[in-house]
Amino acid sequence: MITVKSIEEAAQRIKQVVQRTPLMKDQILSERYGASVYLKREDLQTVRSYKIRGAFNKIASLTKEERVKGVVCASAGNHAQGVALSCRHLGIKGRVFMPTTTPKQKIRQVSMFGREWVDVVLIGDTYDQAYEAAMADCKAHSSVFIHPFDDKLVMAGQGTIGLELLEQTDFPVDYVMAPIGGGGLVSGLGSWLRVKSPATRIIGVEPEGAPAMKKSLDAGSRIVLEGFEKFVDGAAVATVGELNFEIAREVLDGLLLVPEGKVCTTILQLYNEEAIVVEPAGALSVAALDFMADKIKGKTVVCVVSGGNNDITRTEEIKERSLLYEGLKHYFIVRFPQRSGALKEFVNEILGPDDDITHFEYTKKNSRDTGPALVGIETKSLADRDAMVQRMTEHGFNYRSVNDSPDLFHLLI
């Protein structure tokens, strides 16, 4: 594990630039789960994510000779921003390699935090290609590579969250919920809590579509995911860190997988109910509370809200994924009779008073008796959906649920 001394030294090293983020009791979540739920608000951190802790601790620890040669990282997200700000604050030149598919908003953020101290290099279509280019650049210039998680100094920086957390509490903490991507956060945080608060149970949370740590722990060794869902981009990796895997085996008391749709529901709830803006990875720990509801009743729980760099252009996708997960958005292929009044009959006789057509694609085929239409319908409840399906059957509409056919769904939607 990462030593207590290393984390204490990191806390002293990073305090010149890193915020001491609030630990806030969340009344809505506490009442919902019958527990005392606290949020460690790393979304309010400098660069709006905890990644600045590890990046700054690593870069500030470099020797004079290493600083002269500069630093390099590969990232399309929060780590890049943490490295950029660290370079500017410490006066060290840095090169950040990002895939060409990186949203412009993130590129601008990195440039804004790094200013003249950081060069952004766009290369390749994937993170892996950007990573390979970054490593080649490091070798060519003898620069220092700043790994996003598989580095003891980076992990020690992330561990300062645990140090702060215990300083901010005068009561025992029963559970700490933390997101897992490569494993840097849970390695540092878990190392501190294992020593300083051994009774606290540490629960890691991964997105269901990218379970790199879960599969590795189940297999007893690190595995590489052949393909994975990248929606929760701050916690979606092909493989976890080597050091991180070994430490996770020691510190984790449990590991939960949360569906991406549930993450989206949580993002919307936090915004609509509490005006908290979180990115998908930042919502993981709160989203996992539903899956711990029976265990946390009457307990004290801390959820690490790891970041708030959400891209507003993803709002529609987040809403769509949430509705699909909650069973409130349904797509059907409906074979309409090619006669006048067929669509009017569908609207008047099939749709309920609260049902809403949100998608409709139809092309009339003159040589056929029926024509297929792709219809998207939003309902208020599952009961409304069931009643609508029953009416389609009763009125003789030939239909097929696209939601229940994953391959068809991804092809059409």
KEKE-3310 file (N, C-alpha, C; in steps of 0.2 Angstrom, whole numbers, plus 5000, padded with zeros to 4 digits):
npx = (5004:5001:5011:5008:5016:5020:5008:5005:5016:5013:5002:5007:5014:5005:4997:4998:4992:4981:4964:4955:4943:4925:4916:4901:4885:4872:4855:4844:4848:4851:4839:4832:4839:4839:4850:4866:4872:4886:4894:4910:4916:4924:4921:4921:4934:4950:4952:4941:4941:4948:4960:4970:4977:4985:4993:4999:5007:5016:5023:5028:5037:5048:5066:5078:5085:5076:5065:5069:5070:5056:5039:5027:5011:4997:4981:4963:4955:4952:4964:4974:4971:4974:4988:4992:4989:4997:5010:5010:5009:5021:5031:5035:5039:5027:5020:5005:4997:4983:4969:4963:4949:4945:4934:4932:4930:4936:4950:4952:4951:4962:4972:4969:4972:4985:4992:5005:5014:5011:5010:4998:4995:4987:4983:4981:4966:4961:4963:4973:4982:4986:4993:5003:5010:5014:5023:5033:5037:5042:5053:5061:5064:5069:5060:5049:5036:5020:5010:4992:4987:4995:5006:5016:5018:5008:4997:4998:4995:4982:4978:4977:4964:4958:4965:4960:4947:4945:4950:4940:4929:4921:4916:4913:4915:4906:4905:4915:4912:4919:4924:4931:4943:4956:4962:4969:4963:4956:4967:4976:4967:4961:4973:4976:4964:4964:4974:4972:4958:4952:4940:4932:4923:4928:4921:4922:4917:4912:4909:4896:4898:4912:4921:4934:4942:4934:4934:4947:4950:4942:4948:4960:4971:4978:4967:4964:4952:4943:4933:4924:4912:4912:4906:4906:4918:4928:4930:4933:4942:4954:4962:4967:4979:4995:5002:4991:4981:4986:4986:4972:4967:4971:4964:4951:4934:4923:4915:4906:4896:4889:4875:4876:4865:4859:4868:4866:4853:4856:4865:4856:4846:4855:4857:4844:4838:4847:4856:4869:4882:4888:4901:4899:4908:4909:4897:4896:4898:4887:4877:4878:4873:4859:4861:4866:4857:4850:4861:4866:4857:4854:4868:4884:4889:4901:4902:4913:4913:4919:4922:4917:4917:4907:4901:4890:4885:4881:4870:4857:4859:4862:4849:4842:4848:4845:4831:4828:4834:4826:4815:4806:4806:4803:4806:4798:4796:4783:4771:4762:4746:4744:4734:4722:4721:4727:4738:4731:4722:4731:4737:4725:4719:4729:4739:4742:4735:4746:4756:4770:4775:4791:4799:4799:4799:4795:4792:4782:4778:4772:4769:4765:4755:4757:4768:4783:4786:4798:4795:4797:4793:4788:4784:4775:4776:4780:4769:4760:4767:4765:4751:4749:4756:4747:4735:4740:4740:4727:4721:4726:4738:4754:4769:4786:4797:4810:4819:4821:4829:4845:4855:4848:4843:4855:4859:4848:4845)
npy = (4994:5012:5022:5030:5041:5045:5050:5060:5068:5072:5079:5091:5095:5098:5108:5121:5123:5115:5114:5112:5102:5103:5093:5088:5086:5077:5081:5076:5064:5057:5056:5049:5036:5033:5035:5043:5052:5058:5070:5070:5083:5084:5089:5102:5105:5112:5114:5106:5093:5078:5075:5084:5083:5071:5073:5085:5082:5072:5079:5090:5084:5081:5080:5094:5091:5083:5092:5101:5094:5092:5087:5074:5069:5058:5060:5062:5070:5074:5071:5077:5091:5093:5090:5101:5112:5110:5111:5125:5131:5127:5131:5122:5115:5106:5093:5088:5074:5071:5062:5064:5065:5071:5081:5099:5107:5101:5102:5116:5118:5112:5120:5132:5130:5127:5137:5146:5136:5123:5112:5106:5091:5084:5068:5053:5042:5036:5034:5025:5026:5039:5038:5029:5038:5048:5041:5038:5050:5054:5045:5050:5063:5061:5064:5066:5054:5057:5047:5043:5035:5023:5025:5028:5041:5048:5041:5044:5057:5057:5050:5060:5064:5055:5058:5072:5069:5062:5071:5080:5074:5070:5059:5041:5033:5023:5018:5021:5026:5025:5029:5019:5018:5017:5015:5023:5032:5024:5017:5026:5033:5021:5016:5025:5025:5012:5011:5022:5022:5008:5002:5007:5003:5000:5003:5000:5007:5003:5007:4997:4994:4994:4985:4983:4982:4973:4962:4958:4956:4945:4936:4935:4941:4954:4959:4963:4972:4967:4975:4989:4999:5016:5027:5032:5041:5045:5034:5023:5011:5000:4992:4990:4998:4991:4992:4997:4987:4978:4984:4987:4974:4973:4983:4985:4982:4979:4978:4986:4986:4998:5001:5011:5018:5020:5029:5040:5044:5047:5058:5068:5068:5074:5086:5092:5091:5096:5105:5102:5099:5086:5075:5060:5050:5056:5054:5041:5035:5040:5035:5021:5020:5015:5001:4998:5000:4992:4989:5001:5007:5017:5020:5028:5036:5040:5047:5049:5062:5063:5072:5086:5089:5090:5089:5100:5097:5084:5082:5078:5065:5059:5061:5053:5040:5038:5038:5026:5017:5018:5013:5021:5026:5020:5011:5005:4995:4997:4990:4998:4998:5002:5013:5026:5035:5026:5030:5040:5033:5026:5036:5041:5029:5021:5027:5033:5046:5052:5048:5051:5054:5054:5051:5047:5038:5035:5028:5027:5013:5010:4998:4988:4981:4984:4995:4998:5007:5017:5020:5031:5032:5040:5037:5039:5030:5013:5005:5013:5010:4996:4996:5002:4994:4983:4988:4990:4977:4973:4981:4976:4980:4976:4974:4976:4976:4987:4990:4978:4971:4971:4971:4976:4988:4996:4997:5004:5015)
npz = (5000:4999:5008:5024:5027:5015:5009:5019:5016:5003:5005:5011:5000:4990:4994:4991:4979:4978:4982:4998:4998:5002:5014:5013:5021:5014:5013:5006:5000:5012:5018:5008:5009:5022:5030:5035:5024:5016:5005:4997:4990:4976:4964:4966:4966:4961:4944:4943:4947:4956:4950:4950:4962:4962:4950:4952:4964:4959:4949:4956:4963:4955:4951:4948:4936:4929:4928:4919:4907:4905:4905:4900:4895:4892:4889:4888:4896:4913:4919:4910:4912:4925:4924:4916:4923:4934:4927:4923:4935:4942:4933:4922:4907:4897:4887:4881:4875:4865:4859:4842:4842:4853:4862:4858:4868:4879:4875:4874:4888:4893:4887:4892:4906:4905:4898:4891:4895:4891:4878:4867:4859:4846:4841:4832:4833:4845:4863:4865:4854:4856:4868:4864:4856:4865:4873:4864:4862:4874:4875:4865:4869:4882:4892:4907:4910:4915:4923:4923:4934:4938:4947:4961:4967:4961:4966:4980:4980:4977:4988:4998:4999:5007:5019:5021:5022:5035:5043:5043:5049:5064:5069:5067:5051:5042:5028:5013:4997:4982:4965:4952:4940:4932:4944:4953:4962:4972:4976:4983:4992:4999:5005:5014:5023:5027:5036:5045:5048:5050:5052:5043:5029:5012:4997:4980:4964:4948:4931:4923:4910:4908:4916:4921:4933:4941:4933:4933:4947:4949:4941:4946:4942:4932:4918:4901:4894:4880:4872:4877:4885:4883:4889:4902:4904:4912:4920:4913:4907:4898:4904:4921:4932:4936:4949:4955:4954:4963:4975:4976:4979:4992:4999:4996:5001:4994:4978:4966:4951:4941:4931:4915:4912:4924:4930:4922:4926:4939:4937:4932:4943:4953:4948:4945:4958:4967:4961:4958:4947:4939:4931:4922:4928:4940:4946:4949:4962:4970:4962:4965:4978:4978:4976:4987:4997:5007:5016:5020:5029:5042:5044:5042:5028:5015:5000:4986:4976:4961:4950:4940:4927:4915:4899:4891:4879:4879:4885:4880:4876:4889:4895:4887:4889:4902:4903:4895:4904:4915:4910:4903:4890:4874:4860:4845:4831:4820:4810:4799:4792:4775:4773:4772:4787:4796:4804:4812:4819:4827:4835:4841:4847:4852:4859:4876:4888:4893:4886:4874:4857:4852:4842:4825:4810:4794:4778:4764:4755:4740:4734:4743:4756:4769:4779:4787:4802:4812:4828:4842:4859:4873:4890:4906:4916:4919:4919:4911:4899:4898:4896:4884:4875:4876:4871:4857:4853:4855:4845:4834:4828:4821:4829:4834:4848:4849:4860:4866:4858:4857:4846:4835:4841:4843:4830:4824:4833)
capx = (5000:5005:5013:5005:5021:5020:5002:5006:5021:5009:4997:5011:5017:5000:4992:4999:4988:4975:4958:4953:4936:4920:4913:4894:4880:4866:4849:4840:4851:4851:4832:4830:4841:4838:4857:4869:4876:4890:4898:4916:4915:4930:4919:4923:4942:4954:4951:4935:4942:4953:4966:4976:4981:4991:4997:5004:5012:5021:5027:5032:5043:5054:5072:5079:5087:5070:5061:5072:5068:5049:5034:5023:5005:4992:4974:4958:4951:4954:4972:4977:4970:4978:4995:4992:4989:5003:5015:5010:5011:5028:5035:5038:5036:5023:5016:4999:4994:4976:4966:4960:4942:4944:4930:4936:4929:4942:4956:4952:4952:4969:4976:4968:4975:4993:4994:5011:5019:5009:5008:4993:4997:4982:4986:4977:4959:4960:4968:4979:4986:4989:4997:5009:5014:5017:5028:5038:5040:5046:5059:5065:5067:5071:5055:5046:5029:5015:5005:4986:4986:5000:5012:5015:5017:5001:4992:4999:4992:4975:4976:4976:4957:4956:4967:4956:4940:4945:4951:4933:4924:4922:4912:4915:4913:4905:4907:4917:4911:4924:4924:4937:4944:4963:4963:4973:4960:4955:4973:4978:4962:4961:4979:4975:4959:4966:4978:4969:4951:4952:4933:4928:4922:4929:4918:4924:4912:4914:4903:4895:4901:4919:4922:4941:4945:4930:4936:4954:4950:4939:4952:4966:4977:4975:4965:4963:4945:4943:4929:4921:4908:4916:4902:4908:4924:4933:4931:4932:4949:4955:4965:4969:4986:4999:5002:4984:4978:4989:4984:4965:4966:4972:4960:4944:4929:4918:4916:4899:4895:4883:4873:4877:4859:4858:4873:4863:4848:4859:4867:4850:4844:4859:4856:4837:4836:4852:4860:4875:4884:4894:4902:4897:4912:4908:4890:4896:4898:4880:4872:4879:4869:4853:4863:4868:4852:4849:4867:4868:4852:4857:4875:4887:4892:4904:4903:4917:4910:4926:4923:4911:4918:4902:4900:4883:4882:4879:4863:4852:4861:4861:4842:4839:4850:4841:4824:4829:4836:4821:4809:4801:4807:4802:4806:4795:4795:4776:4769:4756:4742:4745:4728:4721:4718:4730:4742:4727:4720:4737:4737:4719:4717:4735:4743:4738:4734:4752:4761:4772:4779:4797:4803:4794:4802:4791:4792:4777:4779:4766:4767:4764:4749:4759:4774:4786:4789:4801:4792:4799:4787:4790:4779:4776:4778:4780:4762:4758:4770:4761:4744:4750:4757:4741:4731:4742:4738:4720:4719:4729:4744:4759:4774:4792:4800:4817:4822:4822:4834:4851:4858:4843:4843:4861:4859:4843:4845)
capy = (5000:5018:5024:5036:5046:5047:5054:5066:5073:5074:5084:5097:5097:5101:5113:5128:5124:5111:5116:5108:5102:5102:5086:5090:5081:5078:5079:5073:5057:5054:5054:5043:5030:5031:5035:5049:5052:5064:5070:5073:5087:5085:5092:5109:5106:5116:5110:5103:5085:5076:5073:5089:5081:5066:5076:5090:5079:5069:5084:5094:5079:5080:5084:5099:5089:5081:5097:5104:5090:5093:5081:5072:5064:5056:5060:5066:5072:5077:5071:5082:5097:5093:5091:5107:5117:5109:5114:5132:5133:5125:5133:5117:5113:5100:5091:5084:5071:5069:5059:5069:5065:5074:5087:5105:5110:5099:5104:5123:5118:5110:5125:5138:5129:5127:5143:5145:5131:5117:5111:5101:5087:5080:5063:5046:5042:5033:5035:5020:5029:5045:5035:5027:5044:5051:5037:5039:5057:5054:5042:5054:5069:5060:5068:5061:5053:5057:5042:5045:5031:5018:5028:5029:5048:5050:5038:5047:5063:5055:5048:5066:5065:5051:5062:5077:5066:5060:5077:5084:5071:5069:5053:5035:5033:5016:5016:5026:5024:5028:5027:5016:5018:5014:5012:5028:5035:5020:5015:5031:5034:5015:5015:5029:5023:5005:5012:5027:5020:5001:4999:5009:4998:5004:5000:5003:5007:5004:5007:4991:4992:4994:4982:4981:4980:4968:4956:4957:4953:4939:4932:4934:4944:4960:4957:4968:4972:4968:4980:4991:5005:5022:5033:5035:5041:5046:5028:5018:5009:4994:4988:4994:4999:4986:4993:4999:4981:4974:4988:4986:4968:4974:4988:4985:4977:4977:4982:4986:4988:5002:5002:5018:5022:5023:5034:5046:5045:5051:5065:5072:5070:5078:5093:5094:5091:5100:5110:5099:5097:5081:5071:5053:5046:5059:5052:5033:5033:5041:5030:5015:5019:5011:4994:4996:5002:4988:4988:5007:5010:5019:5020:5034:5034:5046:5046:5054:5065:5064:5077:5090:5092:5087:5092:5101:5094:5077:5082:5074:5058:5058:5060:5047:5034:5038:5036:5019:5013:5018:5010:5026:5027:5014:5011:5000:4995:4996:4989:5002:4997:5008:5016:5033:5035:5022:5034:5044:5028:5024:5041:5041:5023:5017:5032:5035:5053:5055:5046:5056:5052:5058:5049:5044:5037:5031:5029:5023:5008:5009:4991:4984:4982:4987:4999:4998:5014:5016:5025:5031:5034:5042:5036:5042:5024:5006:5003:5016:5006:4990:4997:5004:4988:4979:4992:4989:4970:4973:4984:4972:4982:4972:4978:4973:4980:4987:4990:4971:4968:4975:4973:4980:4995:4999:4998:5009:5021)
capz = (5000:4999:5015:5028:5027:5008:5009:5023:5012:4997:5008:5012:4994:4985:4997:4988:4973:4978:4987:5003:4996:5007:5015:5014:5022:5009:5016:5001:5000:5018:5019:5004:5010:5029:5032:5035:5017:5015:4998:4997:4984:4972:4958:4967:4966:4956:4938:4944:4948:4960:4947:4951:4967:4960:4945:4955:4968:4955:4945:4961:4966:4951:4952:4944:4930:4926:4926:4913:4901:4904:4906:4895:4897:4887:4892:4885:4901:4919:4921:4906:4915:4931:4922:4913:4928:4937:4923:4923:4942:4943:4927:4919:4900:4896:4881:4882:4869:4865:4852:4838:4843:4859:4861:4858:4875:4883:4872:4876:4895:4894:4884:4896:4912:4904:4895:4887:4897:4888:4870:4866:4853:4844:4837:4833:4834:4851:4868:4865:4849:4859:4873:4861:4853:4871:4875:4859:4863:4881:4874:4861:4873:4889:4897:4912:4908:4921:4922:4927:4940:4940:4950:4968:4969:4959:4971:4986:4980:4977:4995:5002:5000:5013:5025:5022:5024:5042:5047:5042:5053:5072:5070:5063:5044:5040:5021:5009:4990:4977:4958:4950:4933:4932:4951:4957:4968:4977:4979:4988:4997:5002:5009:5020:5027:5030:5042:5050:5050:5048:5053:5037:5023:5006:4991:4974:4960:4941:4926:4921:4903:4908:4923:4921:4940:4943:4930:4935:4953:4948:4937:4950:4938:4927:4911:4896:4891:4872:4870:4883:4885:4885:4891:4909:4901:4918:4924:4908:4904:4895:4910:4927:4933:4939:4956:4957:4955:4969:4981:4977:4982:4999:5002:4994:5004:4990:4971:4963:4944:4940:4923:4913:4912:4931:4931:4919:4930:4945:4935:4931:4949:4957:4945:4946:4965:4971:4957:4958:4941:4939:4925:4923:4933:4947:4948:4950:4969:4972:4959:4968:4984:4976:4976:4994:5001:5013:5020:5023:5033:5049:5044:5039:5021:5011:4992:4983:4969:4959:4946:4938:4920:4911:4893:4890:4872:4881:4889:4877:4877:4896:4896:4883:4892:4909:4901:4893:4909:4919:4907:4901:4883:4871:4853:4842:4824:4819:4803:4798:4786:4771:4771:4775:4794:4800:4809:4816:4823:4832:4839:4845:4851:4856:4864:4882:4888:4895:4881:4869:4852:4852:4836:4820:4804:4790:4771:4761:4750:4736:4731:4749:4760:4776:4779:4794:4805:4818:4833:4849:4863:4880:4895:4912:4920:4916:4919:4905:4893:4897:4894:4877:4871:4876:4866:4851:4852:4854:4839:4828:4826:4821:4831:4837:4853:4848:4866:4868:4853:4857:4840:4832:4844:4841:4822:4822:4837)
cpx = (5004:5006:5009:5010:5021:5014:5002:5011:5017:5005:5001:5013:5012:4996:4993:4995:4981:4970:4957:4945:4931:4918:4906:4889:4874:4860:4845:4842:4850:4844:4830:4833:4841:4845:4860:4874:4879:4893:4904:4917:4921:4928:4920:4930:4944:4954:4945:4935:4948:4960:4972:4980:4987:4995:5002:5009:5017:5026:5031:5037:5048:5060:5073:5081:5080:5065:5063:5070:5060:5045:5030:5017:5001:4985:4969:4953:4954:4961:4975:4976:4974:4986:4996:4993:4995:5010:5016:5012:5018:5033:5039:5035:5033:5020:5011:4996:4987:4974:4963:4952:4940:4939:4934:4935:4935:4949:4957:4954:4959:4974:4975:4972:4983:4996:5000:5016:5017:5007:5003:4994:4991:4984:4982:4970:4957:4965:4974:4984:4990:4994:5004:5014:5017:5023:5034:5042:5044:5053:5064:5068:5069:5066:5052:5038:5025:5009:4998:4985:4991:5006:5011:5014:5010:4996:4992:4995:4984:4973:4975:4968:4955:4959:4962:4949:4940:4946:4944:4928:4926:4918:4915:4912:4912:4907:4910:4916:4915:4924:4931:4937:4951:4965:4967:4970:4959:4961:4976:4973:4961:4967:4979:4970:4960:4970:4975:4962:4949:4945:4929:4928:4923:4926:4919:4918:4914:4908:4902:4898:4908:4922:4929:4944:4941:4933:4943:4954:4947:4944:4959:4972:4974:4973:4964:4956:4946:4939:4925:4917:4912:4912:4904:4916:4930:4934:4931:4939:4949:4958:4967:4977:4989:4999:4995:4980:4980:4986:4976:4963:4967:4967:4953:4940:4924:4918:4909:4900:4888:4881:4874:4871:4857:4862:4870:4857:4850:4862:4861:4847:4848:4858:4849:4836:4841:4857:4867:4877:4890:4895:4900:4901:4911:4901:4890:4895:4891:4876:4873:4875:4863:4855:4866:4863:4850:4855:4868:4863:4855:4864:4877:4891:4895:4905:4908:4915:4917:4927:4917:4912:4913:4901:4892:4880:4880:4873:4858:4853:4860:4854:4840:4841:4846:4834:4824:4830:4830:4814:4804:4802:4807:4802:4803:4796:4787:4775:4762:4752:4743:4738:4727:4718:4722:4734:4737:4724:4725:4737:4731:4718:4723:4738:4739:4738:4741:4758:4763:4776:4785:4801:4798:4798:4798:4791:4787:4779:4773:4764:4766:4758:4751:4766:4777:4788:4792:4798:4795:4794:4790:4784:4780:4778:4778:4773:4759:4761:4766:4754:4744:4751:4751:4736:4733:4740:4731:4717:4722:4735:4750:4765:4780:4795:4808:4822:4825:4827:4840:4854:4854:4843:4849:4862:4854:4843:4852)
cpy = (5006:5020:5030:5042:5049:5052:5060:5071:5076:5080:5091:5100:5101:5106:5120:5129:5120:5113:5110:5107:5101:5095:5089:5085:5082:5076:5075:5065:5054:5052:5049:5037:5028:5031:5042:5049:5059:5064:5074:5077:5089:5088:5100:5110:5110:5111:5105:5095:5084:5075:5077:5086:5076:5069:5081:5087:5076:5074:5089:5090:5078:5083:5090:5097:5086:5086:5101:5101:5090:5086:5080:5068:5063:5056:5064:5069:5076:5077:5076:5089:5098:5094:5098:5113:5117:5112:5121:5134:5133:5128:5128:5116:5107:5099:5086:5081:5068:5066:5065:5070:5068:5080:5094:5108:5108:5101:5112:5123:5117:5116:5131:5137:5129:5133:5141:5139:5124:5117:5105:5097:5083:5074:5056:5047:5039:5035:5031:5023:5035:5043:5033:5033:5047:5047:5037:5045:5057:5051:5046:5060:5068:5063:5063:5060:5053:5053:5044:5041:5026:5021:5030:5036:5051:5047:5042:5054:5062:5053:5054:5067:5061:5055:5068:5075:5065:5066:5081:5080:5070:5063:5047:5035:5025:5014:5022:5023:5028:5025:5024:5016:5014:5011:5017:5030:5030:5017:5019:5032:5027:5014:5019:5027:5016:5006:5016:5026:5013:4999:5002:5004:5002:5000:5004:5002:5008:5004:5000:4989:4992:4991:4979:4978:4974:4961:4954:4954:4946:4934:4930:4938:4950:4957:4963:4967:4972:4973:4983:4998:5011:5028:5036:5036:5042:5040:5022:5016:5002:4989:4993:4994:4993:4986:4994:4992:4977:4978:4987:4980:4968:4978:4988:4980:4975:4981:4981:4989:4992:5003:5010:5021:5024:5029:5041:5048:5049:5058:5070:5073:5075:5086:5096:5095:5096:5104:5108:5096:5092:5077:5064:5049:5049:5057:5044:5032:5034:5036:5023:5014:5015:5003:4993:4998:4999:4988:4995:5010:5011:5020:5027:5033:5041:5043:5051:5056:5067:5069:5080:5092:5088:5092:5093:5098:5087:5076:5078:5067:5055:5057:5054:5040:5033:5035:5029:5015:5012:5015:5015:5028:5021:5015:5005:5000:4993:4995:4992:4999:5003:5010:5022:5031:5030:5025:5038:5039:5026:5030:5042:5035:5020:5021:5033:5043:5056:5053:5051:5053:5056:5056:5045:5044:5032:5033:5024:5019:5007:5002:4986:4986:4986:4991:5000:5005:5013:5022:5025:5035:5035:5041:5039:5036:5018:5004:5006:5012:5000:4990:4999:4998:4983:4982:4990:4981:4969:4976:4981:4975:4977:4976:4973:4978:4981:4987:4983:4967:4972:4976:4977:4987:4999:5001:5004:5016:5023)
cpz = (5000:5006:5018:5027:5020:5007:5013:5019:5006:4999:5008:5005:4990:4988:4994:4982:4973:4983:4992:5002:5002:5008:5017:5016:5017:5012:5012:5001:5006:5020:5014:5006:5018:5032:5032:5029:5016:5008:4999:4990:4979:4965:4959:4968:4961:4950:4938:4944:4953:4957:4948:4957:4965:4955:4948:4960:4965:4952:4950:4964:4961:4953:4947:4937:4926:4924:4920:4907:4900:4905:4900:4898:4891:4891:4888:4890:4907:4921:4917:4909:4921:4929:4919:4918:4932:4934:4924:4930:4944:4938:4924:4912:4900:4889:4883:4876:4870:4859:4848:4839:4849:4858:4862:4864:4879:4881:4874:4884:4896:4892:4889:4903:4911:4901:4890:4889:4894:4881:4870:4859:4851:4839:4838:4834:4841:4856:4867:4860:4852:4864:4870:4858:4859:4873:4871:4860:4869:4879:4870:4864:4880:4894:4902:4910:4915:4920:4926:4933:4942:4942:4957:4971:4967:4964:4978:4986:4980:4985:5000:5003:5006:5020:5026:5025:5032:5046:5048:5046:5060:5074:5065:5056:5043:5033:5018:5002:4986:4970:4956:4942:4932:4939:4955:4963:4973:4980:4985:4994:5002:5007:5015:5025:5030:5036:5047:5052:5047:5048:5047:5032:5017:5000:4985:4969:4953:4937:4924:4914:4903:4915:4923:4928:4942:4940:4932:4942:4953:4945:4942:4947:4934:4920:4907:4893:4883:4869:4877:4881:4887:4888:4897:4908:4907:4921:4919:4905:4902:4900:4915:4928:4937:4947:4959:4959:4962:4975:4982:4980:4990:5003:5001:4998:5000:4983:4968:4956:4944:4933:4921:4913:4919:4933:4928:4923:4936:4943:4935:4938:4953:4954:4946:4953:4969:4968:4957:4951:4941:4932:4927:4928:4940:4950:4951:4958:4972:4969:4962:4975:4983:4977:4983:4999:5007:5018:5023:5028:5040:5049:5041:5033:5018:5004:4990:4976:4966:4954:4943:4931:4915:4905:4891:4884:4873:4884:4886:4877:4884:4898:4893:4887:4899:4908:4899:4899:4914:4916:4905:4894:4879:4863:4850:4834:4823:4812:4802:4792:4782:4768:4775:4783:4799:4806:4814:4821:4829:4837:4844:4850:4854:4861:4870:4883:4890:4891:4876:4864:4851:4846:4831:4813:4800:4782:4768:4755:4746:4734:4737:4753:4767:4775:4786:4796:4811:4823:4840:4853:4870:4885:4902:4917:4916:4915:4912:4898:4892:4894:4886:4873:4871:4871:4859:4849:4851:4848:4833:4825:4826:4823:4834:4842:4851:4854:4868:4863:4853:4851:4836:4834:4842:4834:4821:4826:4839)
residu = (MET:ILE:THR:VAL:LYS:SER:ILE:GLU:GLU:ALA:ALA:GLN:ARG:ILE:LYS:GLN:VAL:VAL:GLN:ARG:THR:PRO:LEU:MET:LYS:ASP:GLN:ILE:LEU:SER:GLU:ARG:TYR:GLY:ALA:SER:VAL:TYR:LEU:LYS:ARG:GLU:ASP:LEU:GLN:THR:VAL:ARG:SER:TYR:LYS:ILE:ARG:GLY:ALA:PHE:ASN:LYS:ILE:ALA:SER:LEU:THR:LYS:GLU:GLU:ARG:VAL:LYS:GLY:VAL:VAL:CYS:ALA:SER:ALA:GLY:ASN:HIS:ALA:GLN:GLY:VAL:ALA:LEU:SER:CYS:ARG:HIS:LEU:GLY:ILE:LYS:GLY:ARG:VAL:PHE:MET:PRO:THR:THR:THR:PRO:LYS:GLN:LYS:ILE:ARG:GLN:VAL:SER:MET:PHE:GLY:ARG:GLU:TRP:VAL:ASP:VAL:VAL:LEU:ILE:GLY:ASP:THR:TYR:ASP:GLN:ALA:TYR:GLU:ALA:ALA:MET:ALA:ASP:CYS:LYS:ALA:HIS:SER:SER:VAL:PHE:ILE:HIS:PRO:PHE:ASP:ASP:LYS:LEU:VAL:MET:ALA:GLY:GLN:GLY:THR:ILE:GLY:LEU:GLU:LEU:LEU:GLU:GLN:THR:ASP:PHE:PRO:VAL:ASP:TYR:VAL:MET:ALA:PRO:ILE:GLY:GLY:GLY:GLY:LEU:VAL:SER:GLY:LEU:GLY:SER:TRP:LEU:ARG:VAL:LYS:SER:PRO:ALA:THR:ARG:ILE:ILE:GLY:VAL:GLU:PRO:GLU:GLY:ALA:PRO:ALA:MET:LYS:LYS:SER:LEU:ASP:ALA:GLY:SER:ARG:ILE:VAL:LEU:GLU:GLY:PHE:GLU:LYS:PHE:VAL:ASP:GLY:ALA:ALA:VAL:ALA:THR:VAL:GLY:GLU:LEU:ASN:PHE:GLU:ILE:ALA:ARG:GLU:VAL:LEU:ASP:GLY:LEU:LEU:LEU:VAL:PRO:GLU:GLY:LYS:VAL:CYS:THR:THR:ILE:LEU:GLN:LEU:TYR:ASN:GLU:GLU:ALA:ILE:VAL:VAL:GLU:PRO:ALA:GLY:ALA:LEU:SER:VAL:ALA:ALA:LEU:ASP:PHE:MET:ALA:ASP:LYS:ILE:LYS:GLY:LYS:THR:VAL:VAL:CYS:VAL:VAL:SER:GLY:GLY:ASN:ASN:ASP:ILE:THR:ARG:THR:GLU:GLU:ILE:LYS:GLU:ARG:SER:LEU:LEU:TYR:GLU:GLY:LEU:LYS:HIS:TYR:PHE:ILE:VAL:ARG:PHE:PRO:GLN:ARG:SER:GLY:ALA:LEU:LYS:GLU:PHE:VAL:ASN:GLU:ILE:LEU:GLY:PRO:ASP:ASP:ASP:ILE:THR:HIS:PHE:GLU:TYR:THR:LYS:LYS:ASN:SER:ARG:ASP:THR:GLY:PRO:ALA:LEU:VAL:GLY:ILE:GLU:THR:LYS:SER:LEU:ALA:ASP:ARG:ASP:ALA:MET:VAL:GLN:ARG:MET:THR:GLU:HIS:GLY:PHE:ASN:TYR:ARG:SER:VAL:ASN:ASP:SER:PRO:ASP:LEU:PHE:HIS:LEU:LEU:ILE)
# end
